[in-house]
Amino acid sequence: MRATVAIAYCGPAAVPGDVLARWNFDPPLIAALAVLAIVIARGHAAKAWAGWTALVLIAVIFVSPLCALASALFSARVLHHVLLVCFAAPLLAIALPARPLPLHPLAVLVSVHTIIFWVWHMPGPYEWGLVSVPAYWLMQGTLLGSAWLLWRAILEPTTHLGSALVAIVAAMGQMGLLAALIVFSPRALYPVHFASAEAWGLSALTDQQLAGLLMWVPAPLPYLGLGLWLAWSGLRPVEPTA
């Protein structure tokens, strides 16, 4: 039986029989992606490869059937957020560092991003972010924007290595703590997905636990990889100039 969850964007919750046909060709979204493609193609991106990769990833997040699947399953929504915050945001920070903008203290950026990430995964704000189109884009914009600012500051060459590593550990830690709370919760917390999870053969609690595992395991990988790369770069001896 088709689920009837009132999701404002990406349409009704996808079911197994129609998910592969559920592409999202929302004109404003396609126009925004086209603008980003033009910016990259005209050479305004510091690293074109990162810009094109981010563009493809954003298309996967918002245009592909993942958008409709995220209307059905909390685990798919968390995958959506992980791809946006942990993969698309750092790629955009590499491609579009926007160095003329002021850099804020890393502690402030970590705190702001943590608050935004946690608030949007609280049951009340989370459901509000799905049942209203303006709230949906407020959710997506603040998640991506705060993550981009954080990654941009971490990747800034003038940022002290120790501060960057502390920020990476803090970002990983807050996400891991939230994931643990979601995984070990004794009850399902996101009623907006209760009926649609059953359509996929999952209980709401199982769907929630899978979401927590996705936030716990793949999400920290970019932070870990970047931290190791920064540490390795900082420990390498500087070659003497001739």
C-alpha positions, -999 to +999 in steps of 0.1 A: +000+000+000+013+034-009+025+055+020+008+089+024+034+110+041+029+147+034+064+156+022+065+190+006+095+186-017+104+156-039+068+145-038+052+116-019+073+090-003+087+066-028+077+029-028+097+000-042+076-002-073+082+034-085+114+047-069+136+043-100+112+065-120+112+093-094+136+118-108+132+155-096+135+180-125+123+210-104+130+241-127+146+263-100+168+235-089+179+227-125+186+264-131+207+266-099+227+236-111+231+252-145+245+284-129+270+264-109+281+246-141+286+279-159+307+292-130+329+261-131+331+260-169+342+297-171+372+289-149+359+307-118+365+275-097+399+272-080+399+235-086+376+225-116+377+188-107+363+195-073+336+217-087+324+192-113+325+164-087+304+185-063+280+194-091+275+157-099+271+148-062+245+176-057+226+163-087+226+129-072+213+143-039+185+164-053+177+152-088+181+114-087+156+091-071+175+095-038+154+126-033+121+107-034+136+078-013+146+103+013+109+112+016+102+076+025+131+066+048+149+084+076+180+064+067+179+077+031+174+112+045+205+108+067+225+095+037+213+127+018+226+149+047+258+130+050+265+134+012+256+171+014+277+180+046+306+155+045+312+152+008+296+180-013+306+208+012+343+200+013+344+197-025+327+231-028+352+245-003+380+233-025+364+245-057+350+278-044+371+289-014+359+325-018+389+338+000+378+375+001+351+366+026+362+369+062+373+338+081+356+333+115+373+315+144+372+277+139+356+273+174+327+295+163+323+276+130+323+242+147+298+254+173+274+269+147+276+239+124+270+215+154+240+234+166+225+235+131+232+198+125+217+188+158+186+210+156+177+197+121+178+161+134+156+168+164+121+152+156+102+185+156+124+207+134+132+176+113+095+170+104+089+208+099+118+208+074+101+182+053+064+194+053+072+229+042+091+239+010+107+270+025+116+251+056+130+223+035+154+247+017+162+264+050+173+230+062+194+222+032+209+257+029+219+260+065+234+224+066+254+230+034+263+266+042+276+260+077+295+229+065+310+248+036+322+276+059+337+251+083+355+231+056+367+263+040+383+275+073+399+241+079+413+240+044+425+276+045+464+275+042+468+302+069+449+280+095+471+266+122+476+229+118+467+222+154+435+242+152+424+225+120+430+190+136+410+200+167+382+213+146+381+180+126+381+159+158+353+180+172+332+178+141+336+140+140+328+138+177+296+157+176+284+136+146+294+104+163+275+113+195+244+122+176+246+089+157+250+070+189+218+086+204+199+078+172+212+042+171+206+034+208+173+052+212+147+026+226+119+040+204+114+054+169+116+092+170+106+103+135+069+096+129+069+113+095+085+081+082+066+054+102+042+044+074+066+047+045+093+026+063+068-003+065+063+000+028+100-009+024+098-038+048+114-020+077+102-010+111+105+026+120+131+017+146+152-004+122+151+025+097+163+048+124+191+025+136+203+022+100+203+060+097+225+062+129+249+037+115+252+057+082+260+088+103+284+068+125+305+050+098+308+067+064+302+102+076+335+106+095+356+092+066+362+126+049+371+142+082+395+113+090+410+114+056+416+151+056+430+150+092+455+123+082+465+143+051+469+175+071+489+157+098+511+141+072+517+173+054+525+191+086+550+165+097+569+162+064+602+180+065+604+212+044+627+208+015+655+234+017+656+259-011+686+260-034 
